[in-house]
Amino acid sequence: MIVYVLVNIVLYLCTVRGRNVTICTIMVNGGTLPYEYRKSGPAVDIAIENIKSMYSEVFDVNYIYMDAGLKCSENGFGAIAADVYYNDNIDVFIGPGL
């Protein structure tokens, strides 16, 4: 399912922004949340690798993972998102933290 969603997002962005698309995920790392990196990060990694292998002729996907630590507030996520958005030219954020 996540591959389908990512492919649709990336294909749309390619029509708007060109061949290169940069995706960022900000996740907590550790703790008991069901979407923390150790539990859901591998699914995102697999989806990104599948997209890269299936569509490498069509577009390039750059993936950036940002670690929010054990517990991150809304302000913490916002600060990380703003920093990576302006410094790395992020096209799309994926994840429950935003």
C-alpha positions, 0 to 999 in steps of 0.5 A: 500500500505504501508503495502505491501511495508513494508512487502516486505522489512521486509521479505527480511531483515529477509532472510539476517539478521535473525528474528529481524528487526528494522525500523526507520522513521525520520519525521518533526513534525508540519508545512505544509508538506504533509508528516509531522508526524501528517498527515502521521505518523498514517499510518506508525503506522497502517502499523507497527501494522498490520505487527506485528499482521500478521507476529509475528510468522515469525519475530519481528519488532522493530519500532523507530520514530525520531522527526526532529522538525518543520523544518529539513535540509538535514544535520539535517536528516543525523545527526539524521539518523547516530546517530540512525543507529549506536546506535540502529542498524537500518536495514531500514529507511522509509520516505521522509526525507532520 
